[in-house]
Structures are given as C-alpha cells and as structure tokens.
Amino acid sequence: MGGDRGEVTDLLLELKRGNREAETQLIPLVYSELHRIASIQLRKEVPHHSLQPTALVNEAYIRLTANRQVDWQNRSHFFAVSATIMRRILVDHARNAGAQKRGDRWDAVSLNDAILPAPDRASEILALDEALTRLAKLDQRQSKVVELRFFAGMNDEETANALGVSSRTIKRDWRIARAWLFKELSC
C-alpha cells in the first residue's frame, strides 16, 4: 500500500480536527489503494456493473472523510474502515438491484473459489453480509478477517497488520471463517 504511514496517519488526525487542507493532501496518498480495493470488489460483481471503481472510491471517500467520530489509529486502520464502508455500499447497491431486478440471473461469486454457489448475485451479497453479521457475534476478528481479505483484497500480512495480530493467526481465522461461512451459506 503506497504512501508514508506516518504522513497518512498525521493527515487523518488533522482531517478529524477539521483541517480541510489535510483532505487535499490525503487524497493523492490514499486514492490508488482505495481504487485497488474498489477494483477488487467490482471484479467480483456482475460484468458491466453499474458501479465503477471510481464511483465506489468516491462514495467511500466521502463517507470516510465526513465521519469525524472515527479515531484514526493509522494507515492500516483507514484502509480497514474503507473496506467496511465499501462492503456497506455494495450491500446497499445489491439490495437496490435485487429489489429492481427480481428474477434476473447473475454470475456466481466466489469467496476463495466457490463458497457462494447461488446464481443470483444480489442475494449472494446480502446472504454474505448477513452471515458476516452473524459471524461477528460469534467471533468479531474472524468476521473482520473475511471482510479485509474478501472485500479489501488484503493478503495475510496486510490483514495481520490492520488487526494487530500475527499472520499465523490470520491464516487460522481465515480458514475457520471460510469453513463456517461455507456451512452457513450452503443451508
């Protein structure tokens, strides 16, 4: 992930204090990584999805910088929150699309090679979101691991850094969470 960790963190703190100049400086430091995360998300969507990576980044960035309540810890925390916000945007979009396109057939999505077998993409996204909400009640960290790996496209090391645990812990949580989700989503 590009940019100086200290500089991004400092700018996030300045932004929280209301310094609008910090936002101008922050955008070039985080935009390419946000665009990468958005692109990963949209690759999992239906071809010709109505949301484009730039639109998803813009919506997420607006929500990120508008929220003055977030106590930004560091750059990794910013991108972890970004992944959560992008997840919410995609779930909202899926709800709207599902309501408008009942009965349409969509391409199947996979959570690490075919955990989600159903053909209706909007319903899959909603089912995954509901399952992640249930998983969070059982194990918050495992839910965050799935969110960061699947929605943000982070690798083990990046996820470990964002959550402040070892890569080994992330690998174990990822394996357990995928198995749990497979069971939940197969019912």
Phi and psi in degrees as a GROMACS rama.xvg file:
@    title "Ramachandran Plot"
@    xaxis  label "Phi"
@    yaxis  label "Psi"
@TYPE xy
-76.5972  166.606  GLY-2
94.6942  156.422  GLY-3
-81.0413  124.775  ASP-4
-56.4254  -45.3289  ARG-5
-64.5018  -40.2473  GLY-6
-66.1071  -44.304  GLU-7
-62.5338  -46.5284  VAL-8
-60.4723  -45.1053  THR-9
-60.3373  -42.5603  ASP-10
-67.0228  -36.8391  LEU-11
-63.3361  -40.2566  LEU-12
-66.7118  -40.2211  LEU-13
-64.67  -40.1222  GLU-14
-61.586  -41.8236  LEU-15
-61.6043  -33.424  LYS-16
-77.2763  -3.56114  ARG-17
97.9465  7.28834  GLY-18
-76.2735  103.904  ASN-19
-70.8331  -25.0541  ARG-20
-63.8257  -32.2473  GLU-21
-61.7607  -36.1801  ALA-22
-63.2026  -42.6485  GLU-23
-60.8568  -38.3415  THR-24
-77.53  -30.102  GLN-25
-72.8207  -39.8502  LEU-26
-50.3003  -52.6893  ILE-27
-65.6607  -23.3798  PRO-28
-78.5251  -27.9089  LEU-29
-113.778  -13.5365  VAL-30
-60.1458  -46.5839  TYR-31
-64.4583  -37.0538  SER-32
-70.0373  -39.7327  GLU-33
-62.9012  -39.8286  LEU-34
-65.7523  -37.6225  HIS-35
-63.006  -45.042  ARG-36
-62.5951  -44.9471  ILE-37
-62.6218  -41.0349  ALA-38
-62.8749  -41.3341  SER-39
-60.0568  -45.0169  ILE-40
-62.3655  -45.2028  GLN-41
-74.9583  -22.1205  LEU-42
-64.9585  -24.8796  ARG-43
-84.9548  -7.60627  LYS-44
-89.0327  179.206  GLU-45
-63.3281  142.654  VAL-46
-57.7913  145.685  PRO-47
62.608  35.0587  HIS-48
-56.1787  143.123  HIS-49
-70.178  -21.3685  SER-50
-89.37  135.353  LEU-51
-106.504  157.618  GLN-52
-52.6152  -42.2061  PRO-53
-62.7031  -41.1459  THR-54
-65.7752  -41.2466  ALA-55
-64.7438  -42.731  LEU-56
-61.3305  -47.1816  VAL-57
-60.878  -45.5797  ASN-58
-63.5292  -44.4119  GLU-59
-63.858  -43.364  ALA-60
-63.6865  -40.6449  TYR-61
-59.8113  -45.2604  ILE-62
-66.749  -38.7568  ARG-63
-64.013  -47.7133  LEU-64
-81.4394  -18.575  THR-65
-77.2874  -23.6582  ALA-66
-85.9964  100.367  ASN-67
-83.4851  -3.86544  ARG-68
-83.0017  -17.9659  GLN-69
-71.0413  130.901  VAL-70
-96.0943  86.4021  ASP-71
-60.7442  123.393  TRP-72
-89.3341  -40.5084  GLN-73
-171.572  -175.802  ASN-74
-61.2842  -43.0273  ARG-75
-62.184  -39.7312  SER-76
-62.1614  -41.4803  HIS-77
-58.2638  -46.3221  PHE-78
-73.2751  -29.3913  PHE-79
-66.4688  -43.8777  ALA-80
-65.1401  -37.178  VAL-81
-58.5101  -43.6682  SER-82
-62.2548  -40.929  ALA-83
-63.3469  -43.6715  THR-84
-65.997  -42.0579  ILE-85
-63.1046  -37.7378  MET-86
-58.8648  -46.677  ARG-87
-63.0734  -40.6812  ARG-88
-62.8043  -45.1751  ILE-89
-66.8507  -37.3721  LEU-90
-65.9127  -43.9919  VAL-91
-60.4101  -42.4211  ASP-92
-63.8849  -41.1051  HIS-93
-64.6288  -39.9671  ALA-94
-61.1642  -45.9126  ARG-95
-64.5345  -43.9691  ASN-96
-65.8749  -39.7516  ALA-97
-64.1585  -37.1262  GLY-98
-70.1147  -32.3315  ALA-99
-87.9141  -24.2857  GLN-100
-122.259  36.8864  LYS-101
-50.5248  129.651  ARG-102
95.2228  -16.0288  GLY-103
-68.5234  149.439  ASP-104
-97.7394  129.688  ARG-105
-117.306  162.403  TRP-106
-68.0546  147.962  ASP-107
-71.7355  149.541  ALA-108
-108.404  156.503  VAL-109
-129.05  139.498  SER-110
-105.373  96.1516  LEU-111
55.2793  63.5378  ASN-112
67.4606  69.4754  ASP-113
82.4807  44.7535  ALA-114
-80.7694  -31.0591  ILE-115
-105.001  100.946  LEU-116
-89.431  -14.5516  PRO-117
-66.8319  147.463  ALA-118
-82.7001  -15.8358  PRO-119
-88.5998  104.333  ASP-120
-60.9339  -44.8343  ARG-121
-61.7798  -43.5128  ALA-122
-67.5191  -31.6884  SER-123
-65.6131  -44.6267  GLU-124
-62.4697  -42.9756  ILE-125
-65.8797  -41.4017  LEU-126
-63.261  -42.3459  ALA-127
-63.3386  -43.4428  LEU-128
-61.1011  -44.834  ASP-129
-64.351  -41.3557  GLU-130
-64.4925  -41.1415  ALA-131
-64.7955  -34.8487  LEU-132
-64.5344  -42.162  THR-133
-66.2806  -42.1556  ARG-134
-61.8202  -39.0357  LEU-135
-60.4495  -31.9124  ALA-136
-70.1524  -29.3879  LYS-137
-87.1516  -42.3123  LEU-138
-154.323  98.586  ASP-139
-58.1069  -42.7639  GLN-140
-65.9322  -41.4741  ARG-141
-61.2617  -39.8775  GLN-142
-62.2446  -43.1421  SER-143
-65.9625  -36.3309  LYS-144
-60.519  -46.4823  VAL-145
-62.2657  -44.9016  VAL-146
-59.3825  -45.4322  GLU-147
-72.5923  -39.3233  LEU-148
-71.4992  -48.0064  ARG-149
-82.5624  -49.0599  PHE-150
-83.3486  -33.6193  PHE-151
-99.6521  -12.6705  ALA-152
70.1935  23.0059  GLY-153
-75.2041  149.165  MET-154
-86.5826  -178.669  ASN-155
-57.8202  -46.0588  ASP-156
-64.8152  -45.1719  GLU-157
-63.5618  -41.0978  GLU-158
-65.1429  -43.4361  THR-159
-59.8537  -43.0369  ALA-160
-63.5574  -43.8528  ASN-161
-64.4243  -33.7279  ALA-162
-99.8283  -4.73407  LEU-163
70.4032  34.5261  GLY-164
-130.912  177.511  VAL-165
-79.6604  158.745  SER-166
-62.1969  -34.724  SER-167
-61.6767  -42.397  ARG-168
-63.0352  -41.4922  THR-169
-62.8609  -44.7044  ILE-170
-59.2763  -43.8357  LYS-171
-65.3164  -47.161  ARG-172
-62.3546  -40.6295  ASP-173
-62.3702  -44.3295  TRP-174
-64.1946  -46.225  ARG-175
-67.1714  -44.539  ILE-176
-63.8719  -40.8826  ALA-177
-62.4025  -42.3103  ARG-178
-63.9986  -43.3892  ALA-179
-63.3  -45.0526  TRP-180
-64.5007  -38.907  LEU-181
-58.8204  -46.4248  PHE-182
-62.4733  -47.0093  LYS-183
-62.7482  -41.7688  GLU-184
-85.7889  -10.594  LEU-185
-87.2381  -13.768  SER-186
